[in-house]
Amino acid sequence: MTDLTPGLDARWNHVVQELHEAEKKAGRSAGDVTLLAVGKTFSAEALFECAKLGARAFGENYAQEGYSKVDWFREHHPELALEWHFIGPLQANKTRGVAERFDWVQSIDREKIARRLSEQRPEDLPPLNLLIEVNIDGEESKSGVKPDALESLAAEIEKLPRVRLRGLMAIPAPAETYEARMKPLLAMRELFNEFKKSHPHADTLSMGMSADMDEAVEAGSTMVRIGRAIFGERNYAQKA
């Protein structure tokens, strides 16, 4: 394996196996849960090594870094049918580049951002898939809408022509015990089930990272976002 990502193959295989076991334990079918490889701070070449192992969906947290990776793959490996998810906070001045390059944005918490993405989505691309980020723990320092503000934002997004509301995303606060990790995840499942009553087309609940993937699958996540467990520890000094 390239020295860009030492041990990547073993880590990838371990995560894939762990995800399959979590699906089985939860009584779910293999492949029910999408594995999103989160490559922030890692190079496009490192992501390519992951793609060679089977990864087809990648998540990026930083706009400029994400742009460069999508563009690199378009230039060097246009044969790969990859899916690109923007999962970090998105500023209004960065929406155009995201609208032009990404397939999903998972971090919507303002109508303004969704509207700009809709207006800037190229006509030759399919509608941009959106998830509303929910601040399920009520953390003041964290982005995301409060649960009681979810429906009003969703109603505004549904009016936009070039985006498609697909569901919800959450980043629960870290917790030490199984019970503490499950509490916000189960709250999100309940919120998502309620959300689908008024938005029956919603099919995606994105929650679960390296530290709580198993619990998220048990709680009903349809997409887990895994970075460190796949790529190893990050060097933030190298962030683009």
For each residue, the residues with C-beta under 8 A, 3 or more apart:
1: 5 6 7 8 9 49
2: 5 8 45 46 49
3: 6
4: 42 43 45 46 49
5: 1 2 8 42 46 49 50 231 232
6: 1 3 232
7: 1 10 11 232
8: 1 2 5 11 12 46 49 50 53 230 231 232
9: 1 12 13 53
10: 7 13 14
11: 7 8 14 15 229 230 231 232
12: 8 9 15 16 50 53 54 55 230
13: 9 10 16 17 53
14: 10 11 17 18 229
15: 11 12 18 19 35 213 226 229 230
16: 12 13 19 20 35 54
17: 13 14 20 21
18: 14 15 21 22 213 214
19: 15 16 22 23 33 35 213 217 224
20: 16 17 23 24 30
21: 17 18 24 25
22: 18 19 25 26 33 213 214 217 218
23: 19 20 26 28 29 30 31 32 33 217
24: 20 21 27 28 30
25: 21 22 214 217 218
26: 22 23 217 218
27: 24
28: 23 24 32 33 217
29: 23 32
30: 20 23 24
31: 23
32: 23 28 29 222
33: 19 22 23 28 217 221 222 223 224
34: 57 222 223 224
35: 15 16 19 55 57 224 226
36: 57 58 59 85 87 206 223 224 225 226
37: 47 50 55 57 58 59 226 227 230 231
38: 58 59 60 61 87 209 225 226 227 230 231
39: 42 46 47 50 58 59 60 69 227 231
40: 59 60 61 62 65 88 227 234 239
41: 65 234 235 236 238 239
42: 4 5 39 46 47 231 234
43: 4 46 47 69
44: 47 48 68 69 72 73 76
45: 2 4 48 49
46: 2 4 5 8 39 42 43 49 50 231
47: 37 39 42 43 44 50 51 55 58 69 73
48: 44 45 51 52 73 76 77
49: 1 2 4 5 8 45 46 52 53
50: 5 8 12 37 39 46 47 53 55 58 230 231
51: 47 48 54 55 56 77 80 82
52: 48 49
53: 8 9 12 13 49 50
54: 12 16 51
55: 12 35 37 47 50 51 58 230
56: 51 80 81 82 83
57: 34 35 36 37 82 83 84 85
58: 36 37 38 39 47 50 55 69 82 83 84 85
59: 36 37 38 39 40 85 86 87 106 225 227
60: 38 39 40 65 66 69 84 85 86 87 88 102
61: 38 40 65 66 86 87 88
62: 40 65 66 88 239 240
63: 66 67 86 88 90 91 94 97 98
64: 67 68 94 97 240
65: 40 41 60 61 62 68 69 239 240
66: 60 61 62 63 69 70 84 86 98 101 102
67: 63 64 70 71 97 101
68: 44 64 65 71 72 240
69: 39 43 44 47 58 60 65 66 72 73
70: 66 67 73 74 84 101 102
71: 67 68 74 75 101
72: 44 68 69 75 76
73: 44 47 48 69 70 76 77 78 80 82
74: 70 71 78
75: 71 72 78
76: 44 48 72 73
77: 48 51 73 80
78: 73 74 75
79:
80: 51 56 73 77
81: 56
82: 51 56 57 58 73
83: 56 57 58 103 104
84: 57 58 60 66 70 101 102 103 104
85: 36 57 58 59 60 102 103 104 105 106
86: 59 60 61 63 66 90 98 102 104 105 106 107
87: 36 38 59 60 61 106 107 169 225
88: 40 60 61 62 63 107
89: 107 143
90: 63 86 94 95 98 105 107 108 113
91: 63 94 95
92: 95 112 113 116
93:
94: 63 64 90 91 97 98
95: 90 91 92 98 99 113 116 117 120
96: 99 100 116 120
97: 63 64 67 94 100 101
98: 63 66 86 90 94 95 101 102 105 117
99: 95 96 102 116 117 120 121 122 128
100: 96 97 120 121 122 125
101: 66 67 70 71 84 97 98
102: 60 66 70 84 85 86 98 99 105 128
103: 83 84 85 128 129
104: 83 84 85 86 128 129 130 131 166
105: 85 86 90 98 102 108 113 117 128 129 130 131
106: 59 85 86 87 130 131 133 169 206
107: 86 87 88 89 90 131 133 143 144 169
108: 90 105 113 114 130 131 132 133 153 157
109: 113 132 133 135 143 144 145 153
110: 113 114 153
111: 114 115 153 156 157
112: 92 115 116
113: 90 92 95 105 108 109 110 116 117
114: 108 110 111 117 118 130 153 156 157 160 163
115: 111 112 118 119 156 160
116: 92 95 96 99 112 113 119 120
117: 95 98 99 105 113 114 120 121 128 130 162 163
118: 114 115 121 128 160 161 162 163
119: 115 116 162
120: 95 96 99 100 116 117
121: 99 100 117 118 125 127 128 162 163
122: 99 100 125
123: 162
124:
125: 100 121 122 128
126:
127: 121 161 162 163 164
128: 99 102 103 104 105 117 118 121 125 162 163 164
129: 103 104 105 163 164 166 204
130: 104 105 106 108 114 117 157 163 164 165 166
131: 104 105 106 107 108 165 166 167 168 169 204 206
132: 108 109 145 150 153 154 157 165 167 168 169
133: 106 107 108 109 143 144 145 168 169 170 171
134: 144 145 146 147 150 168 169 170 188 191
135: 109 138 139 142 143 144 145 146 170
136: 144 147 170 172 184 187 188 191
137: 142 172 173 184
138: 135 146
139: 135 142 173
140:
141:
142: 135 137 139 171 173
143: 89 107 109 133 135
144: 107 109 133 134 135 136 170 171
145: 109 132 133 134 135 149 150 153
146: 134 135 138 149 150
147: 134 136 150 191
148:
149: 145 146 152 153
150: 132 134 145 146 147 153 154 168 191 195
151: 154 155 195 198
152: 149 155 156
153: 108 109 110 111 114 132 145 149 150 156 157
154: 132 150 151 157 158 165 195 198 199
155: 151 152 158 159
156: 111 114 115 152 153 159 160
157: 108 111 114 130 132 153 154 160 163 165
158: 154 155 165 199
159: 155 156
160: 114 115 118 156 157 163
161: 118 127
162: 117 118 119 121 123 127 128
163: 114 117 118 121 127 128 129 130 157 160
164: 127 128 129 130
165: 130 131 132 154 157 158 199 201 202
166: 104 129 130 131 201 202 203 204
167: 131 132 192 195 202 203 204 205 206 222
168: 131 132 133 134 150 188 191 192 195 202 204 205 206
169: 87 106 107 131 132 133 134 205 206 207
170: 133 134 135 136 144 184 188 206 207
171: 133 142 144 207 209
172: 136 137 175 181 184 185 188 207 212
173: 137 139 142 184
174: 211
175: 172 180 181 183 212
176: 180
177: 180 181
178: 181 182 215
179: 182 183
180: 175 176 177 183
181: 172 175 177 178 184 185 211 212 215
182: 178 179 185 186 215 218 219
183: 175 179 180 186 187
184: 136 137 170 172 173 181 187 188
185: 172 181 182 188 189 207 208 212 215 216 218 219 220 221
186: 182 183 189 190 219
187: 136 183 184 190 191
188: 134 136 168 170 172 184 185 191 192 205 207 219
189: 185 186 192 193 205 219 220
190: 186 187 193 194
191: 134 136 147 150 168 187 188 194 195
192: 167 168 188 189 195 196 202 205 220
193: 189 190 196 197
194: 190 191 197
195: 150 151 154 167 168 191 192 198 199 202
196: 192 193 199 200 202
197: 193 194 200
198: 151 154 195
199: 154 158 165 195 196 202
200: 196 197
201: 165 166
202: 165 166 167 168 192 195 196 199
203: 166 167 222
204: 129 131 166 167 168 222 223
205: 167 168 169 188 189 192 220 221 222 223
206: 36 106 131 167 168 169 170 221 222 223 224 225
207: 169 170 171 172 185 188 216 219 221 223 224
208: 185 212 213 215 216 217 221 223 224 225
209: 38 171 212 213 216 224 225 226 227
210: 213 226 227 228 229
211: 174 181
212: 172 175 181 185 208 209 215 216
213: 15 18 19 22 208 209 210 216 217 224 226 229
214: 18 22 25 217 218
215: 178 181 182 185 208 212 218 219
216: 185 207 208 209 212 213 219 221 224
217: 19 22 23 25 26 28 33 208 213 214 220 221 224
218: 22 25 26 182 185 214 215
219: 182 185 186 188 189 207 215 216
220: 185 189 192 205 217
221: 33 185 205 206 207 208 216 217 224
222: 32 33 34 167 203 204 205 206
223: 33 34 36 204 205 206 207 208
224: 19 33 34 35 36 206 207 208 209 213 216 217 221
225: 36 38 59 87 206 208 209
226: 15 35 36 37 38 209 210 213 229 230
227: 37 38 39 40 59 209 210 230 231 234
228: 210 231 232 233 234
229: 11 14 15 210 213 226
230: 8 11 12 15 37 38 50 55 226 227
231: 5 8 11 37 38 39 42 46 50 227 228 234
232: 5 6 7 8 11 228
233: 228
234: 40 41 42 227 228 231
235: 41 238
236: 41 239
237:
238: 41 235
239: 40 41 62 65 236
240: 62 64 65 68
